[in-house]
Amino acid sequence: MARLMSSTELYERLDQLNEEYVLVDILPSQHFNQEHIPGAINIPFESLESEAPKVLSKTKRIIVYGDEHTDATSAKAASLLESMGYRKVSDFDGGIYAWKHAGYKTISEMSAAS
Protein backbone atom coordinates (compact mmCIF):
# COMPACT_ATOMS: atom_id res chain seq x y z
CA MET A 1 0.00 0.00 0.00
CA ALA A 2 1.32 3.41 -0.99
CA ARG A 3 2.42 5.73 1.76
CA LEU A 4 0.43 8.94 2.20
CA MET A 5 2.40 12.16 2.08
CA SER A 6 1.42 15.57 3.48
CA SER A 7 1.90 18.91 1.72
CA THR A 8 4.65 19.87 4.18
CA GLU A 9 6.53 16.63 3.56
CA LEU A 10 6.16 17.02 -0.21
CA TYR A 11 7.44 20.59 -0.04
CA GLU A 12 10.46 19.45 1.98
CA ARG A 13 11.17 16.66 -0.50
CA LEU A 14 10.96 19.03 -3.47
CA ASP A 15 13.38 21.33 -1.72
CA GLN A 16 16.01 18.57 -1.38
CA LEU A 17 17.97 18.58 -4.61
CA ASN A 18 19.76 15.30 -3.94
CA GLU A 19 16.61 13.19 -3.56
CA GLU A 20 15.67 10.88 -6.42
CA TYR A 21 11.94 11.33 -7.02
CA VAL A 22 9.37 11.91 -9.73
CA LEU A 23 6.23 13.91 -9.00
CA VAL A 24 3.34 12.78 -11.20
CA ASP A 25 0.18 14.83 -11.76
CA ILE A 26 -2.47 12.28 -12.78
CA LEU A 27 -5.11 14.86 -13.74
CA PRO A 28 -6.15 15.47 -17.37
CA SER A 29 -3.67 17.41 -19.54
CA GLN A 30 -5.91 20.48 -19.66
CA HIS A 31 -5.85 20.74 -15.87
CA PHE A 32 -2.07 20.25 -15.78
CA ASN A 33 -1.59 23.00 -18.38
CA GLN A 34 -3.74 25.36 -16.32
CA GLU A 35 -1.94 24.65 -13.06
CA HIS A 36 0.39 22.12 -11.45
CA ILE A 37 2.93 21.70 -8.67
CA PRO A 38 6.46 22.81 -9.65
CA GLY A 39 8.56 19.94 -10.95
CA ALA A 40 5.59 17.70 -11.74
CA ILE A 41 5.19 15.73 -14.92
CA ASN A 42 1.76 14.90 -16.30
CA ILE A 43 0.57 11.37 -16.92
CA PRO A 44 -3.24 11.42 -16.89
CA PHE A 45 -4.71 8.51 -14.94
CA GLU A 46 -6.33 7.11 -18.09
CA SER A 47 -2.87 6.82 -19.70
CA LEU A 48 -0.92 5.72 -16.64
CA GLU A 49 -0.76 2.00 -17.37
CA SER A 50 0.55 2.50 -20.91
CA GLU A 51 2.78 5.55 -20.28
CA ALA A 52 4.38 4.72 -16.92
CA PRO A 53 6.78 2.09 -18.32
CA LYS A 54 7.97 4.63 -20.91
CA VAL A 55 8.77 7.48 -18.50
CA LEU A 56 8.99 6.21 -14.92
CA SER A 57 11.93 4.40 -13.36
CA LYS A 58 11.34 1.63 -10.86
CA THR A 59 14.36 2.83 -8.87
CA LYS A 60 13.06 6.34 -8.12
CA ARG A 61 10.43 7.35 -5.58
CA ILE A 62 7.18 8.18 -7.38
CA ILE A 63 4.78 10.63 -5.78
CA VAL A 64 1.33 10.82 -7.39
CA TYR A 65 -1.27 13.51 -6.84
CA GLY A 66 -4.71 14.43 -8.06
CA ASP A 67 -7.21 17.18 -7.40
CA GLU A 68 -8.15 17.03 -3.72
CA HIS A 69 -8.58 14.75 -0.70
CA THR A 70 -12.06 13.55 -1.70
CA ASP A 71 -10.79 12.48 -5.13
CA ALA A 72 -9.63 8.86 -4.85
CA THR A 73 -7.89 8.88 -8.24
CA SER A 74 -4.41 9.37 -6.78
CA ALA A 75 -4.90 6.38 -4.45
CA LYS A 76 -6.02 4.32 -7.46
CA ALA A 77 -2.98 5.53 -9.42
CA ALA A 78 -0.64 4.56 -6.57
CA SER A 79 -2.21 1.10 -6.35
CA LEU A 80 -1.97 0.65 -10.12
CA LEU A 81 1.72 1.57 -10.12
CA GLU A 82 2.39 -0.84 -7.28
CA SER A 83 0.61 -3.61 -9.17
CA MET A 84 2.93 -2.84 -12.11
CA GLY A 85 6.00 -3.46 -9.96
CA TYR A 86 6.82 0.06 -8.75
CA ARG A 87 7.78 -0.30 -5.08
CA LYS A 88 8.59 3.28 -4.05
CA VAL A 89 5.18 4.89 -4.50
CA SER A 90 3.66 7.66 -2.37
CA ASP A 91 0.24 9.27 -2.63
CA PHE A 92 0.20 13.03 -1.95
CA ASP A 93 -2.92 13.24 0.17
CA GLY A 94 -5.01 16.28 -0.67
CA GLY A 95 -3.65 16.90 -4.15
CA ILE A 96 -3.19 20.30 -5.69
CA TYR A 97 -5.94 21.74 -3.48
CA ALA A 98 -3.99 20.91 -0.30
CA TRP A 99 -0.79 22.22 -1.89
CA LYS A 100 -2.38 25.61 -2.61
CA HIS A 101 -4.24 25.65 0.73
CA ALA A 102 -0.88 25.25 2.50
CA GLY A 103 0.28 28.43 0.72
CA TYR A 104 2.65 26.84 -1.80
CA LYS A 105 2.93 28.15 -5.34
CA THR A 106 1.79 26.41 -8.51
CA ILE A 107 2.91 26.77 -12.11
CA SER A 108 0.72 27.54 -15.07
CA GLU A 109 2.06 26.47 -18.45
CA MET A 110 -0.43 28.82 -20.11
CA SER A 111 0.83 31.91 -18.27
CA ALA A 112 4.47 30.80 -18.63
CA ALA A 113 4.01 30.62 -22.41
CA SER A 114 2.62 34.15 -22.69
C-alpha positions as CSV (number, residue, x, y, z in Angstrom):
1,M,0.0,0.0,0.0
2,A,1.3,3.4,-1.0
3,R,2.4,5.7,1.8
4,L,0.4,8.9,2.2
5,M,2.4,12.2,2.1
6,S,1.4,15.6,3.5
7,S,1.9,18.9,1.7
8,T,4.6,19.9,4.2
9,E,6.5,16.6,3.6
10,L,6.2,17.0,-0.2
11,Y,7.4,20.6,0.0
12,E,10.5,19.5,2.0
13,R,11.2,16.7,-0.5
14,L,11.0,19.0,-3.5
15,D,13.4,21.3,-1.7
16,Q,16.0,18.6,-1.4
17,L,18.0,18.6,-4.6
18,N,19.8,15.3,-3.9
19,E,16.6,13.2,-3.6
20,E,15.7,10.9,-6.4
21,Y,11.9,11.3,-7.0
22,V,9.4,11.9,-9.7
23,L,6.2,13.9,-9.0
24,V,3.3,12.8,-11.2
25,D,0.2,14.8,-11.8
26,I,-2.5,12.3,-12.8
27,L,-5.1,14.9,-13.7
28,P,-6.2,15.5,-17.4
29,S,-3.7,17.4,-19.5
30,Q,-5.9,20.5,-19.7
31,H,-5.8,20.7,-15.9
32,F,-2.1,20.3,-15.8
33,N,-1.6,23.0,-18.4
34,Q,-3.7,25.4,-16.3
35,E,-1.9,24.6,-13.1
36,H,0.4,22.1,-11.4
37,I,2.9,21.7,-8.7
38,P,6.5,22.8,-9.7
39,G,8.6,19.9,-11.0
40,A,5.6,17.7,-11.7
41,I,5.2,15.7,-14.9
42,N,1.8,14.9,-16.3
43,I,0.6,11.4,-16.9
44,P,-3.2,11.4,-16.9
45,F,-4.7,8.5,-14.9
46,E,-6.3,7.1,-18.1
47,S,-2.9,6.8,-19.7
48,L,-0.9,5.7,-16.6
49,E,-0.8,2.0,-17.4
50,S,0.6,2.5,-20.9
51,E,2.8,5.5,-20.3
52,A,4.4,4.7,-16.9
53,P,6.8,2.1,-18.3
54,K,8.0,4.6,-20.9
55,V,8.8,7.5,-18.5
56,L,9.0,6.2,-14.9
57,S,11.9,4.4,-13.4
58,K,11.3,1.6,-10.9
59,T,14.4,2.8,-8.9
60,K,13.1,6.3,-8.1
61,R,10.4,7.3,-5.6
62,I,7.2,8.2,-7.4
63,I,4.8,10.6,-5.8
64,V,1.3,10.8,-7.4
65,Y,-1.3,13.5,-6.8
66,G,-4.7,14.4,-8.1
67,D,-7.2,17.2,-7.4
68,E,-8.1,17.0,-3.7
69,H,-8.6,14.8,-0.7
70,T,-12.1,13.5,-1.7
71,D,-10.8,12.5,-5.1
72,A,-9.6,8.9,-4.9
73,T,-7.9,8.9,-8.2
74,S,-4.4,9.4,-6.8
75,A,-4.9,6.4,-4.5
76,K,-6.0,4.3,-7.5
77,A,-3.0,5.5,-9.4
78,A,-0.6,4.6,-6.6
79,S,-2.2,1.1,-6.4
80,L,-2.0,0.7,-10.1
81,L,1.7,1.6,-10.1
82,E,2.4,-0.8,-7.3
83,S,0.6,-3.6,-9.2
84,M,2.9,-2.8,-12.1
85,G,6.0,-3.5,-10.0
86,Y,6.8,0.1,-8.7
87,R,7.8,-0.3,-5.1
88,K,8.6,3.3,-4.0
89,V,5.2,4.9,-4.5
90,S,3.7,7.7,-2.4
91,D,0.2,9.3,-2.6
92,F,0.2,13.0,-2.0
93,D,-2.9,13.2,0.2
94,G,-5.0,16.3,-0.7
95,G,-3.6,16.9,-4.1
96,I,-3.2,20.3,-5.7
97,Y,-5.9,21.7,-3.5
98,A,-4.0,20.9,-0.3
99,W,-0.8,22.2,-1.9
100,K,-2.4,25.6,-2.6
101,H,-4.2,25.7,0.7
102,A,-0.9,25.3,2.5
103,G,0.3,28.4,0.7
104,Y,2.6,26.8,-1.8
105,K,2.9,28.1,-5.3
106,T,1.8,26.4,-8.5
107,I,2.9,26.8,-12.1
108,S,0.7,27.5,-15.1
109,E,2.1,26.5,-18.5
110,M,-0.4,28.8,-20.1
111,S,0.8,31.9,-18.3
112,A,4.5,30.8,-18.6
113,A,4.0,30.6,-22.4
114,S,2.6,34.1,-22.7
